[in-house]
Amino acid sequence: MTEATVTRAQLAEAVYQEVGLSRNDSSQMVDEILEEVSQALIKGDMVKLSSFGSFQVRSKGQRIGRNPKTGEEVPILPRRVLVFRASHVLKDKINRARASGAVSTGGGV
C-alpha cells in the first residue's frame, strides 16, 4: 500500500479541472470550504457531507493513562477530539475498489 496525501493544492487543481474556475478561484473556494467546516467544528456543530461522511467533536473526560516506558500512571486531561465516521456510500466504494484491485493513487479526487 502506498502512502499518499491529498493536499489543498491537489484539491484546488481538481476543482480547476472539473469545474473550470480559474486556479486562483479554485484555490480560494477550497480554502473557504475548509474554513467553513473548521468553524462549524470549533462551534461544536456536526458536519455531514453527503455520500462522504460526518465530522463531529466529542469531549473526552479526564482519565488515568500509563507511560509505556516506565509504567508510571499519568493523568490525561479532559480534551475535545475530532471524530470522522465514513458514510456507507464511501465505505462501499472503498471496499469495491479494494476487491477489484483498482485502487487509484493518481491525481484525481
RABELSUL-V650298 format. One record per pair of residues at least 4 apart in sequence whose C-alpha atoms are under 8 Angstrom apart, sorted by the first residue. I is the first residue (numbers start at 1). J is the second residue. Records with the same first field share a line. If there is no record, write none. Layout:
BEGIN
I=J / J
END
This chain:
BEGIN
2=105
4=105
6=10 / 11
7=11
8=12 / 27 / 30 / 31
9=13 / 27
10=14 / 107 / 109
11=15 / 27 / 30 / 109
12=16 / 23 / 26 / 27 / 29 / 30
13=17 / 23 / 26 / 27
14=18 / 107 / 108 / 109
15=19 / 20 / 21 / 26
16=20 / 21 / 22 / 23 / 26
21=25 / 26
22=26
23=27
24=28
25=29
26=30
27=31
28=32
29=33
30=34
31=35
32=36
33=37
34=38
35=39
36=40
37=41 / 47
38=42
39=43
40=44 / 45 / 46 / 47
41=45 / 46 / 47 / 55 / 56 / 57
44=56 / 57
45=56 / 57
46=54 / 55 / 56 / 57
47=54 / 55 / 56
48=52 / 53 / 54 / 55
49=53 / 54
50=87
51=87 / 88 / 89 / 90
52=86 / 87 / 89 / 90
53=84 / 85 / 86 / 87 / 90
54=84 / 85 / 86 / 87
55=82 / 83 / 84 / 85
56=82 / 83 / 84
57=80 / 81 / 82 / 83
58=80 / 81 / 82 / 83
59=78 / 79 / 80 / 81
60=78 / 79 / 80 / 81
61=77 / 78 / 79
62=75 / 76 / 77 / 78 / 79
63=75 / 76 / 77 / 78
64=73 / 74 / 75 / 76
65=73 / 74 / 75 / 76
66=71 / 72 / 73 / 74
67=71 / 72 / 73 / 74
68=72
86=90 / 91
87=91
88=92
89=93
90=94
91=95
92=96
93=97
94=98
95=99
96=100
97=101 / 102 / 103
98=102 / 103
END
